[in-house]
Amino acid sequence: MKRNNKKTMIYTFLLSCLVTATSCNRDSYTPSQGDEIKKSGDVTIYTTTGSRSLDFGKRFVDFSSKFNMSPNTITLDPTKKFQTMDGFGAAITGSTCYNLMKMSKEDRTKFLTETFSDKDGMGMNYIRIAIGCSDFSLSEYTCWDKEGKENFGLQSEETQYIIPVLKEILAINPSIKIMGSPWTPPKWMKVNNLTDLKPFDSWTSGQLNPKYYQDYGWYFVQWIQAMKKEGINIYSITVQNEPLNRKNSASLYMSWQEQQAFVKQALGPQLKAANLSTKIYAFDHNYNYDNIADQSDYPVKIYNDAGAASFFAGAAYHNYGGDKAELIDIHNQRPDKELVFTETSIGEWNDGRNLEKRLMEDMREVALGTVNNWSKGVIVWNLMLDTDKGPNREGGCQTCYGAVDISKANYKNITRNSHYYIVGHLSSVVKSGASRIGTSGYTAEGLVYTAFQNTDGTYAVVLLNESGDSRKITVADGKHHFSYDVPAKSVVSYRWTY
């Protein structure tokens, strides 16, 4: 009888331990307000809440020495590898550079360091710039507005604003990757359509005259080489920003048939002849191909010509129409080709200054959404606009916000919007060359995450908790495990050495 009582007592004790361990890791968890904030630890953690109670707050936790019994455990699987990451960042437009140059040198250096430094900031490392003007330039221009090769040259917007800013950024982070995209070719290369071939003297719309394919290929080569002479290496280009959008203030309609022919006949061979390793990406437009039936699967149709396909690294996408699932579809059709996400905007139309709403949606749909669908990089639109949504131009977006907005009254006070955080939460822990890796274990409604293995011997996890409850989540890598109280409506980034 005593022996049975003793067994019962042991069983009850073990059961109570298990219940206690499990209850301490329940989905809804209220962290202790008295917890001491550690100054260092095994795991570096950045947290941003929609309420800004934590504003990219830096925290540390240590690996646990206790046996892990948490049902809320996410386990990394480095044997399962997906794409290799190129980087994360924003567009450095003419408008962005104008605003940056209006800041004091001290304030500008501080902001650029916080944004681009791998050691003292978020470590953003992928920038998109326009080849010539964009809809957020100070004027409309290309680098070859008058026919005759002697008339090619970088323009004042580049020499006075864009190049000086890029040089400051490169001084902070020399490993920055830069992508170039044209919004329009020189107007003298444009025609109204490919049947009439009548000159089309307009920055907006028109098509590229096939007789100027070789000249336009030369233009790309000259621009890349001119930037290189300034100490700025161009890592990648897209052939045309939004090739199916005729309405932008600077634009060109370019079907997949035209893009295929231009790259195969001119741009690809000319880059090769010039010994330029700059990557070429196709498309650079919306998931839904602007609902133009014969342009569906635009990049795949280009790749169907093996000669043309050989010049393309992959394809680029925007999210102004359609769904991110298109990335999976394109990847499945051509897994040998890369995918990058190159533009998304916030503004008046999508409640762009409501951080809680936008942080949740943009992290789910853009940052983690595209990366989990095979994108090698994530680039958002203007890094910085002023509080009047400018400088902007008629015909371009006049209702856009920047990743950050700077006060037009003093060019000093900065408001960080969702796009700044979604990119920063990736770039701060996921470095160029990292592999996205597999995970298993805990899932829950409103929880989205992905994991990476960096080349420097570290792991990284970026996680979104959209629920209204905080969650105590444990992360395990097979050797170590640790737990962290993930706040409600928050984004969390982790990085640790394995």
C-alpha positions, 0 to 999 in steps of 0.5 A: 500500500505504501509502495502504491502511494509512493508511485502515485506521489511520483506520478502526480509530481511529474505530471504537475511539472509537465503541466507547469512547463506547458502552461508557461509556454501557452499561446497567450503570454503576458511578460513580466513588467519587472523583467530586467533588460539584458545588455548582452546575450547569446541571441540578439533580438530586434522588436517593433510593435505596431504601437511603437512601444518597441521601436526596433528595440534591441534585446538579448537572451541567452540559450537555455540550459533546460530541457525544452518541453515547449509546444511552441517550438520552431525548429530550424532545418539547415539541411533544407535549403531554398534561395540564396539572398542578395539583400534588402533595401529601398529606392534612392530616387531623385526626390529621396536624394533632394531631401537627404541633401537638404538635411545637415551633414551631421543629421544625414550621416546619422540617418544613413548610418542607422539605415545602411551600416552593417555594424551600427545600423539596420544594414540595408544593402540593396538599392534601386536607382533610375537610369535617367529620370523616374516619376520621383525625379526633379525633372524629366530627362535621360542621359542621352536626350540629343541624338549623337553619341557625343551627347551622352552624359550623366545629368545634373540630378545624378551629379548633384544629388544621386551620386553624392548620396550613393558615395556617402552610403558606400562609405558607410557600407561598401558592400551595397548592391545597386540595381538600375532601372530605366523609366523611359529611353530617350524620346528620339528612340520612341515611336507611337506603335510598331506598325506606323513607327511614327516619332513619339515626342513624349516622356509618357508611353510610346514604344522603342523603335527596333531600329534603335535597339543597338543604340539603346543597348549602347546607352545601358553600357555607357551608363553602367561604365559612367557610374563605375568611373564614379566608383559606383558598381551596378550589380543588376539592371531591369530592362524597363520599369513597369513595361505594361504601364503606359500612364506613368509620367515617364514610361514606355510600353514594352511587351515580352516580345519586344523585351526578348528581342531587344535583350537577345539582339542588343543589350545582352551581347553588348554587356557581354562584349563590354565584359560587364557582369551586371545581372539582367532581370526581366519584367519589373512589374505587377503580379497580374501583368496588368490583366493583359492576357497575352502578357501573362507569364511575361518572363517565362515567355521570354525564357522560352527562347534559349538564346534570350534566356541565357542573358537573363538572371531572372525576373523582377516583380511589383505588387500593385496588382495580383498576388504574391503566389505568382512568384511560386508559379514562375519559380515552379515553371523556371526554377533555374531563374531568380526572382527579386521583388523591386517595388511597393508603395504606401500612401493615402490609398492604403492608410500608409501612416497607420503603422499597426495596419501597414506593418502587419500587412506589409510584413506578411505580403511583401517582406516575408511573403515574397521571401517565402515565395523564392524572392532573393531580395526585397526593395521598397520604393522611395527611401525618403519623401518629405511631409508633403509627399514630395518632391513629386511631379504632375503625372507621377504619384502625388499621394505616396509616402516614403519608407521614412518621411522627413519634415519639410519645415526643418528637414530634421524630424523623421517619421519611420513608416512600415516599409522602413521597418519591414526591410530593416527587420530582414537586413539587420539579421539576414546578410547577403549570401545567406540561404533561406532554410527549412523550419518545422514545428509551431504554427498558429493563426497570424504567425508568419516566419522564415529562417536563414543560415548566414555565411558567417556562422550565424542563424537568423529568424524573422517572425511576424505575430499578427495576433492580439496576444503576445506569445512565448515562442521557443526557437531551436537549431538542433544544438541550442534553444531559447525563448522570447516573449513575442509581443502582440502585433509585432515583428521580431528578428533574431540572430545568433551564432550556431 
